[in-house]
Amino acid sequence: MAAPKTLPFCPVLQVLDALLPLYLNSCLLRSLQEALASELAARMNAMGTASDNAKDLRKVRTMAVAACPTAYNTNLAQSLLSRCLPCAFAARAKGVLMYPCRDVGKLLRP
């Protein structure tokens, strides 16, 4: 039976001291890169969803205007006025001359 070959002397502690910081550095760098890639992927996904929703909304709006343009424009004007009037009345009460749009300005002029 032959004697087992002996390996040359290997300073295990010196090798670990040299490799461990490099390994930890690479693990930290990889985790930072994965976090950045994940954030960018989430942003791209959100922007894609927002674009799809905007396209769908544009289709619905186009169909609503085509179906009855007068009713659509009247509803739009009413919703804008319902948002503008409270601000305009509050500004008028404070003495600030603020006319956010011509129609509201006509309603508020003395």
Residue pairs with C-beta under 8 A, 6 or more apart in sequence:
64 72
65 72
65 73
77 103
80 101
81 103
81 104
84 100
84 101
84 104
85 104
85 107
87 98
87 100
88 98
88 99
88 100
88 104
88 105
88 107
88 108
89 108
91 97
91 98
92 98
92 108
99 105
99 108
